[in-house]
Amino acid sequence: MLTEIDAAAPGNTDLTDFVLQLALRGAKTVIEEAERITLSKRDTRLWLDLLDNPPKPNRRLIAAIKALPRS
């Protein structure tokens, strides 16, 4: 039966580094999944249409732009 030490051996690493690498890999996966947005086909088409045909700015947006500090 293989142990954790046997699993760490091929990578020339000790058990602590092996476990840490696995934990970091798992954390990266969790973060990537949390940051990913998945759209339905309908929402994808809507998003692409809005990119191709953005709505005209309304009064509130124009006022917000005018209120921005100039650099």
N, C-alpha and C positions, 0 to 999 in steps of 0.2 A: 504494500500500500504506500502511495506517495504522500509525503508530508509537505507542509508549506515551505520548509527549508529546501526540499527537493525541487519545488517549483521555482524558487528563487535562484537556485544554483546555475541554470543555463545563462542567466543574464549577468553573471558575475557580480551579484549584489547580495547584501545581507537581508535577512528577513524584514528588518525595519524599513529599509529602502524599498523592498518589494511591496510591502503593504502600503507604504506611503504613495508609491507610484499608482497602485490600483485605486486608492482613495482619490487621488488627484484626477485620474482619468474618469472616475465615476462622477466627481463634482463637476468636471468640465461638461460631461454629457447632460447632467441635470440643468446646468446654466444654459446650455445651448437650447435645450428643449423648452425652457421657460421663456427664452427670448424669441423663439420662432413663432411666427403667426401663420396659421394655416387658413386659407380662404376657400370657400366653396367655389364651384365653377361660376355660379351666378355672381358672387361677390368679386371674383377675379375679373370677370367681364366688366362689371360696374367700375372697378378700380382702374382698369385699363382705359375705359371710355372717359373717365374723369381726367386721366392724364392726357389723353388726346384732345379732349374738349373741356377744358376747365371752365367752371362757371365764372361769369363776370363778377368782379368785386362789388359787394353791396356797401351801403353807407357806413355800417359798423366797421367793416374791414378797412375801408379808406380812412376812417377816423383813427383807427388803431395804427395804421401805417404812418399817418401824419404825426401821431403822438410819440413815435419812436425817436430817441435821441439821434442826432446826426453825428457822424464820425468824420 
